[in-house]
């Protein structure tokens, strides 16, 4: 209601009256108590703020009463500190310990524990002794000397060894307290010597103990129980030496020491040097030499040197005097008659030229190096030893370089699969193919004049199943009408020309020889005629080895006459045993093999090669072609450079006609056949190696 009344009252102006100054009272100055109270309140607020923000850090210190100093604002009660969050440099110290500095980081954790372990300082050991310069080692370590102070010794048990010459060593264990504490010990070393009297004959000899001269005999001196080196010297006499011992604290007398008169010295030289020298049949050495020998006695020196006469000298020496023997030995001469071919060959002995042609050599009776040489021939060197009692005769025929070269090459080699190869050096011309009028001749047997000059090796036999399976273990030669071709020693057949070539490369690689066939994507792409690795024979090589006799003439058949058919079983051809499955067989002929025989069956030809014309036909290296050739012989022909078929040479167990049994018979093929195998060939060296 009152509010309503006031609301309805009009506003009126009134007169202004200022407040009287006397009505406002001034306050007096603050009291000291108030100031202190204010300060305490402020401090309490700061402290409460610090306590609220600070983190508790508890220090676990070893040793427990170590002093801890923290740089920065901190508050602590005992080992508990209140610190604001942050980094602090902390140091712990204690007498006898190394100071420890620790970088402390206070984190947000309410409570942190910090463990500080101080490392004790090393200790010291003061050693006293009545002796000076006593050696001491600690724990078998470095040596030093006492009496004196040993510092910086690690805390713990240590073994000290004290030693001094002429005293027994002393071992002592000391438990070092460390903490920079100095401990004291006193040591007493026990004497290690006794007293010994020495006498000698003659008297007055100088006595030395351990290299130190003591005096002259007779004399009593110290001898160590651990052993002393005694030496007794007198002019004109040999030095007496001995290691002696004597129990410490005792006395003794050494037996009289009789000194021996000194040896004389003998300097011996001979011309020439190297003579064996003996004295009264006892070996002294090889001249020149210097030796000591007993004095006064007459003795005999003897000298021995191969090729020289024995010599002797009588000698007598005086004590400690030097005598000289200088002796020129006389040669012991023998004669050797040397006949040489060629007659103008040069003769040298021990590198010294003696002229040309045959001659009689007079030489000392000892080994000599005889060398015979002439241009174009291989030098021959032998060792000779003349015999003075009789003349010797030697005849030497030098080999030309060509002869020497081939004498160094084996005539027969054996491959790592056991295949034997023979060396051939044809160096002759002959005709490939057959004359037009030869019965059974085929159109592909065109006559060509060729010449073989490069020596080669050719397999004595065909490659067997066992040998081929060393490369291709899954290979099977198969069978014919139930009759196996797959026995171990039967020739490997039913293989393509490419397989035979790859086998050759595998064998070359196995024996470290360069590959003959260049391979790409598993196929032969070219031949390397510089290689002397394994390969198939060329057609020319095969033909020469099969049909050229010892007089250089070509034969028609492999048996002794040129009549067909053979009158006896000379090789493995299509015989009566194969009538049931072969279209043609030789009438009334039986070699006892319906299919292939083991390699090496039947007699070899004149070149010691087996089955060149029978058993199985053989792959050769040449591409098949029919080539006409007139004029000079083709030297070492290698056939066409390319083609899709290869030449097959020789007859087999499946062939028997006149045409097929001729040594000029040739076919072509690429795939495997039950009656086609192969034999190895290779060159002796790379071209140009032969002289």
Long-range contacts (C-beta under 8 A, 24 or more apart in sequence): 50-75, 50-82, 50-84, 51-82, 53-84, 53-85, 54-82, 54-83, 54-84, 55-82, 55-83, 55-84, 55-85, 55-106, 55-107, 55-108, 55-109, 55-110, 55-111, 55-112, 56-80, 56-81, 56-82, 56-110, 56-111, 56-112, 57-81, 57-82, 57-83, 57-104, 57-106, 57-111, 57-112, 57-113, 57-114, 58-111, 58-112, 58-113, 58-114, 59-92, 59-114, 59-116, 60-113, 60-114, 60-115, 60-116, 61-92, 61-115, 61-116, 61-117, 61-118, 62-115, 62-116, 62-117, 62-118, 63-94, 63-97, 63-118, 65-94, 66-92, 66-93, 66-94, 66-97, 66-116, 66-118, 67-92, 67-93, 67-94, 68-92, 68-116, 69-93, 70-104, 90-114, 90-116, 92-116, 92-118, 93-118, 94-118, 95-179, 95-180, 96-120, 96-121, 96-178, 96-179, 96-180, 96-181, 97-121, 97-179, 120-155, 120-178, 120-179, 121-178, 121-179, 121-180, 122-151, 122-152, 122-153, 122-154, 122-155, 122-176, 122-178, 122-180, 123-153, 123-155, 123-176, 123-177, 123-178, 123-179, 123-180, 123-181, 123-182, 123-183, 124-149, 124-150, 124-151, 124-152, 124-153, 124-180, 124-181, 124-182, 124-183, 125-149, 125-150, 125-153, 125-160, 125-174, 125-176, 125-182, 125-183, 125-184, 125-185, 126-150, 126-182, 126-183, 126-184, 126-185, 127-162, 127-184, 127-185, 127-186, 127-187, 128-184, 128-185, 128-186, 128-187, 129-162, 129-186, 129-187, 129-188, 129-189, 130-188, 131-164, 131-167, 131-189, 133-164, 134-162, 134-163, 134-164, 134-187, 134-189, 135-162, 135-163, 135-164, 136-160, 136-161, 136-162, 136-163, 137-161, 146-187, 149-182, 153-178, 154-178, 155-179, 162-187, 162-189, 163-189, 164-189, 166-191, 166-192, 166-193, 166-222, 166-224, 167-191, 167-192, 168-192, 168-225, 168-248, 190-248, 191-248, 191-249, 192-224, 192-225, 192-226, 192-248, 193-222, 193-223, 193-224, 193-225, 193-246, 193-248, 194-222, 194-223, 194-225, 194-246, 194-247, 194-248, 194-249, 194-250, 194-251, 194-252, 195-220, 195-221, 195-222, 195-223, 195-246, 195-250, 195-251, 195-252, 196-220, 196-221, 196-222, 196-223, 196-244, 196-246, 196-251, 196-252, 196-253, 196-254, 197-251, 197-252, 197-253, 197-254, 198-230, 198-232, 198-254, 198-257, 199-253, 199-254, 199-256, 199-257, 200-232, 200-234, 200-240, 200-256, 200-257, 200-258, 200-259, 201-256, 201-257, 201-258, 201-259, 202-234, 202-237, 202-259, 204-234, 205-232, 205-233, 205-234, 205-237, 205-240, 205-257, 205-259, 206-232, 206-233, 206-234, 207-231, 207-232, 208-232, 208-233, 217-257, 220-251, 223-252, 224-248, 232-257, 232-259, 234-259, 236-261, 236-262, 236-319, 236-320, 237-261, 237-262, 237-319, 238-262, 238-263, 261-294, 261-295, 261-296, 261-319, 262-295, 262-319, 262-320, 263-292, 263-293, 263-294, 263-295, 263-317, 263-319, 263-320, 264-292, 264-293, 264-294, 264-295, 264-317, 264-318, 264-319, 264-320, 264-321, 264-322, 264-323, 265-290, 265-291, 265-292, 265-317, 265-320, 265-321, 265-322, 265-323, 266-290, 266-291, 266-292, 266-293, 266-315, 266-317, 266-322, 266-323, 266-324, 266-325, 267-322, 267-323, 267-324, 267-325, 268-301, 268-325, 268-327, 269-324, 269-325, 269-326, 269-327, 270-303, 270-305, 270-326, 270-327, 270-328, 270-329, 271-326, 271-327, 271-328, 271-329, 272-305, 272-308, 272-329, 274-305, 275-303, 275-304, 275-305, 275-308, 275-327, 275-329, 276-303, 276-304, 276-305, 277-301, 277-302, 277-303, 278-302, 278-304, 293-317, 295-319, 295-321, 301-325, 303-327, 303-329, 305-329, 305-366, 306-364, 306-365, 306-366, 306-367, 307-331, 307-332, 307-363, 307-364, 307-365, 307-366, 308-332, 308-364, 308-366, 331-364, 332-364, 332-365, 332-388, 333-362, 333-363, 333-364, 333-365, 333-386, 333-388, 334-362, 334-363, 334-364, 334-365, 334-386, 334-387, 334-388, 334-389, 334-390, 334-391, 334-392, 335-360, 335-361, 335-362, 335-363, 335-386, 335-391, 335-392, 336-360, 336-361, 336-363, 336-384, 336-386, 336-391, 336-392, 336-393, 336-394, 337-361, 337-391, 337-392, 337-393, 337-394, 338-370, 338-372, 338-394, 338-396, 339-393, 339-394, 339-395, 339-396, 340-372, 340-395, 340-396, 340-397, 340-398, 341-395, 341-396, 341-397, 341-398, 342-374, 342-377, 342-398, 344-374, 345-372, 345-373, 345-374, 345-377, 345-396, 345-398, 346-372, 346-373, 346-374, 347-371, 347-372, 348-373, 360-391, 361-386, 362-386, 370-394, 372-396, 372-398, 373-398, 374-398, 376-400, 376-401, 377-401, 377-404, 378-403, 378-404, 401-691, 402-690, 402-691, 404-691, 405-690, 405-691, 406-455, 409-684, 412-460, 413-457, 415-507, 415-511, 415-534, 415-680, 416-507, 416-510, 416-511, 417-463, 417-467, 417-470, 417-507, 418-467, 419-459, 419-460, 419-461, 419-463, 419-467, 419-679, 419-680, 420-459, 420-460, 420-461, 421-457, 421-458, 421-459, 421-460, 421-680, 421-681, 421-682, 422-457, 422-458, 422-459, 422-460, 422-607, 422-608, 422-609, 423-455, 423-456, 423-457, 423-684, 424-455, 424-456, 424-457, 424-458, 424-541, 424-544, 424-545, 424-607, 425-455, 426-452, 426-453, 426-455, 426-544, 426-548, 427-452, 427-453, 428-452, 428-548, 428-552, 429-633, 430-543, 430-544, 430-548, 430-552, 430-554, 431-554, 432-539, 432-540, 432-543, 432-637, 433-664, 434-556, 434-662, 434-664, 438-556, 438-662, 438-664, 439-564, 439-658, 440-564, 440-657, 440-658, 440-659, 440-662, 440-665, 441-659, 441-662, 441-664, 442-659, 442-665, 442-666, 443-626, 444-626, 444-666, 445-664, 445-665, 445-666, 446-626, 446-627, 446-628, 446-629, 448-627, 448-628, 448-629, 448-634, 448-637, 449-629, 449-631, 449-632, 449-633, 449-634, 450-540, 450-633, 450-634, 450-635, 450-637, 451-633, 451-634, 451-635, 451-636, 452-540, 452-541, 452-544, 452-635, 452-636, 453-635, 453-636, 454-636, 454-683, 454-687, 455-683, 455-684, 455-690, 456-537, 456-541, 456-681, 456-682, 456-683, 456-684, 457-680, 457-681, 457-682, 457-683, 457-684, 458-537, 458-541, 458-545, 458-609, 458-679, 458-680, 458-681, 459-609, 459-679, 459-680, 459-681, 460-600, 460-604, 460-608, 460-609, 460-610, 461-599, 461-600, 461-609, 461-610, 461-611, 461-679, 462-491, 462-492, 462-599, 462-610, 462-611, 462-615, 462-616, 462-618, 462-677, 462-678, 462-679, 463-491, 463-492, 463-500, 463-503, 463-599, 463-677, 463-678, 463-679, 463-680, 464-488, 464-489, 464-490, 464-491, 464-492, 464-598, 464-599, 465-489, 465-490, 465-491, 465-492, 467-492, 468-492, 468-495, 468-503, 471-502, 471-503, 471-506, 471-507, 472-499, 472-503, 477-674, 478-674, 480-581, 480-594, 480-595, 480-674, 481-580, 481-581, 483-594, 483-595, 484-595, 485-595, 485-596, 485-674, 487-598, 489-598, 489-599, 489-600, 490-596, 490-597, 490-598, 490-599, 491-596, 491-599, 491-611, 491-615, 491-616, 491-677, 492-677, 492-678, 493-596, 493-616, 493-672, 493-673, 493-674, 493-675, 493-676, 493-677, 494-672, 494-673, 494-674, 495-672, 495-676, 495-677, 495-678, 496-670, 496-671, 496-672, 497-536, 497-619, 497-646, 497-669, 497-670, 498-523, 498-524, 499-672, 500-536, 500-619, 500-678, 501-535, 501-536, 504-533, 504-534, 504-535, 504-536, 504-680, 505-533, 505-534, 507-534, 507-680, 508-533, 508-534, 513-682, 516-682, 527-621, 527-638, 529-638, 529-687, 530-686, 530-687, 531-683, 531-686, 532-682, 532-683, 532-684, 532-685, 532-686, 533-682, 534-680, 534-681, 534-682, 535-621, 535-680, 535-681, 535-682, 536-619, 536-620, 536-621, 536-678, 536-679, 536-680, 536-681, 537-620, 537-621, 537-679, 537-681, 538-620, 538-621, 538-622, 538-636, 538-637, 538-638, 538-639, 538-681, 539-620, 539-621, 539-622, 539-637, 539-639, 539-647, 539-649, 539-666, 540-636, 540-637, 541-620, 541-681, 542-612, 542-618, 542-620, 542-649, 542-650, 543-649, 543-663, 543-664, 545-605, 545-607, 545-609, 545-612, 546-605, 546-609, 546-612, 546-613, 546-649, 546-650, 546-663, 547-663, 547-664, 549-606, 550-606, 554-663, 554-664, 555-663, 556-662, 556-663, 556-664, 557-613, 557-661, 557-662, 557-663, 558-605, 558-612, 558-613, 558-614, 558-661, 558-663, 564-658, 564-661, 565-589, 565-656, 565-658, 565-661, 566-661, 570-602, 570-603, 571-602, 571-611, 571-613, 571-614, 571-615, 571-651, 572-596, 572-597, 572-601, 572-602, 572-611, 572-614, 572-615, 572-652, 572-653, 573-614, 573-651, 573-652, 573-653, 573-655, 573-656, 573-661, 574-653, 574-654, 574-655, 574-656, 575-656, 578-653, 578-654, 582-654, 582-656, 584-656, 584-657, 585-656, 586-656, 589-656, 593-653, 594-653, 595-653, 595-674, 596-652, 596-653, 596-675, 597-653, 612-650, 612-663, 613-650, 613-651, 613-661, 613-663, 614-650, 614-651, 614-652, 614-653, 615-652, 615-653, 616-650, 616-652, 616-653, 616-675, 616-676, 616-677, 617-648, 617-649, 617-650, 617-651, 617-652, 617-655, 617-667, 617-673, 617-675, 617-676, 617-677, 618-648, 618-649, 618-650, 618-676, 618-677, 618-678, 618-679, 619-646, 619-647, 619-648, 619-676, 619-677, 619-678, 620-646, 620-647, 620-648, 620-649, 621-646, 621-681, 622-646, 622-647, 623-647, 624-668, 644-670, 645-669, 645-670, 646-670, 648-676, 652-676
